[in-house]
Amino acid sequence: MITWNDFENVDIRTGTILEVHDFPKAKKPAWKLIIDFGELGIKKSSAQIKTNYSAKDLIGKQILAVVNFPPKQIADFMSECLVLGIEDDADDIVLLQTERLVPNGRKVK
């Protein structure tokens, strides 16, 4: 069990994917994402979501991400946030998204 305070310390925000780039140096198939988090600015992330999403599918998609983890080096790329998803029946990731569009940077409460 975690406390309410533990949950409040995880900063989950809405962001819109602006750019998607191939990431051939990743150990597992992944995309490099450039995401707009509104007042928090633009952040980069690596996401192992190539099985379920083409680059074209991702542009303009509003997603949820943890934005207060420290940056993480993945091969030659510095990931600045963790895009959230859940495994489907084939163990591939399905992105968590807002039910309708909201301003980028809004905090999950």
C-alpha positions as a printed NumPy array, in Angstrom:
array([[  0.   ,   0.   ,   0.   ],
       [  1.084,   3.555,  -0.68 ],
       [ -0.082,   6.682,   1.056],
       [ -2.112,   9.471,  -0.506],
       [  1.022,  11.618,  -0.232],
       [  2.978,   9.013,  -2.259],
       [  0.409,   9.282,  -5.055],
       [  0.434,  13.093,  -4.957],
       [  4.209,  13.007,  -5.487],
       [  3.797,  11.277,  -8.868],
       [  3.262,  14.078, -11.407],
       [  1.139,  12.653, -14.248],
       [  0.271,  15.182, -16.967],
       [ -1.446,  15.394, -20.316],
       [  0.68 ,  15.96 , -23.382],
       [  0.288,  15.913, -27.149],
       [  2.76 ,  14.05 , -29.341],
       [  4.282,  16.496, -31.834],
       [  6.983,  14.375, -33.472],
       [  7.829,  10.688, -33.788],
       [ 11.255,   9.401, -34.823],
       [ 12.637,   5.92 , -35.338],
       [ 14.949,   4.633, -32.596],
       [ 17.101,   1.881, -34.118],
       [ 19.55 ,   1.848, -31.181],
       [ 16.856,   0.835, -28.668],
       [ 17.111,  -2.767, -27.4  ],
       [ 13.399,  -3.361, -28.093],
       [ 11.49 ,  -1.695, -30.961],
       [ 10.699,   1.851, -29.834],
       [  9.86 ,   5.328, -31.018],
       [ 11.464,   8.598, -29.928],
       [  8.611,  10.952, -29.049],
       [  8.589,  14.745, -28.775],
       [  5.668,  15.745, -26.531],
       [  4.1  ,  19.139, -25.744],
       [  3.177,  19.463, -22.059],
       [  1.88 ,  23.028, -22.271],
       [  3.233,  25.168, -19.434],
       [  5.868,  22.482, -18.666],
       [  7.269,  22.767, -22.184],
       [  8.425,  20.133, -24.642],
       [  9.807,  16.822, -23.351],
       [ 11.311,  13.761, -25.03 ],
       [ 10.486,  10.142, -24.343],
       [ 11.324,   6.709, -25.671],
       [  8.326,   4.387, -25.921],
       [  8.192,   0.7  , -26.825],
       [  4.892,   1.013, -28.662],
       [  5.837,   0.214, -32.267],
       [  3.702,  -2.935, -32.416],
       [  0.437,  -1.084, -31.833],
       [  1.241,   2.392, -33.227],
       [  2.749,   3.714, -36.443],
       [  4.466,   7.1  , -36.415],
       [  1.527,   8.51 , -38.357],
       [ -0.958,   7.19 , -35.742],
       [  0.885,   8.962, -32.926],
       [  1.159,  12.521, -34.269],
       [ -1.422,  14.694, -32.492],
       [ -2.404,  11.998, -29.99 ],
       [ -2.923,  13.266, -26.441],
       [ -1.37 ,  10.925, -23.879],
       [ -0.599,  10.684, -20.169],
       [  2.954,  10.679, -18.837],
       [  4.889,  10.896, -15.589],
       [  6.918,  14.09 , -15.883],
       [  8.847,  14.189, -12.596],
       [ 11.165,  11.197, -12.918],
       [ 14.825,  12.085, -13.426],
       [ 15.978,  11.908, -17.072],
       [ 17.027,   8.409, -18.16 ],
       [ 19.699,   7.585, -20.738],
       [ 18.458,   5.013, -23.259],
       [ 21.201,   4.201, -25.778],
       [ 22.13 ,   7.603, -27.267],
       [ 18.84 ,   9.266, -26.231],
       [ 17.865,  11.064, -23.012],
       [ 14.262,  10.281, -22.054],
       [ 12.686,  13.044, -19.94 ],
       [  9.298,  11.536, -19.097],
       [  7.535,   8.17 , -18.927],
       [  4.614,   7.727, -21.307],
       [  1.996,   5.542, -19.61 ],
       [  0.416,   2.459, -21.095],
       [ -0.969,  -0.937, -20.26 ],
       [ -0.216,  -4.359, -21.738],
       [ -2.779,  -5.927, -24.035],
       [ -3.334,  -9.692, -24.353],
       [ -0.254,  -9.969, -26.603],
       [  1.946,  -8.133, -24.028],
       [  2.18 ,  -5.077, -26.295],
       [  1.605,  -1.59 , -24.894],
       [ -1.638,   0.342, -25.363],
       [ -1.31 ,   4.029, -24.501],
       [ -3.314,   5.636, -21.724],
       [ -5.185,   8.626, -23.134],
       [ -7.654,  11.226, -22.038],
       [-11.329,  10.534, -22.744],
       [-11.545,  13.948, -24.459],
       [ -9.046,  16.665, -25.287],
       [ -7.935,  18.864, -22.414],
       [ -5.2  ,  21.502, -22.295],
       [ -1.687,  20.059, -22.382],
       [  0.048,  20.011, -19.035],
       [ -3.045,  19.287, -16.964],
       [ -2.266,  17.191, -13.879],
       [ -4.029,  13.909, -13.15 ],
       [ -5.915,  14.223,  -9.858]])
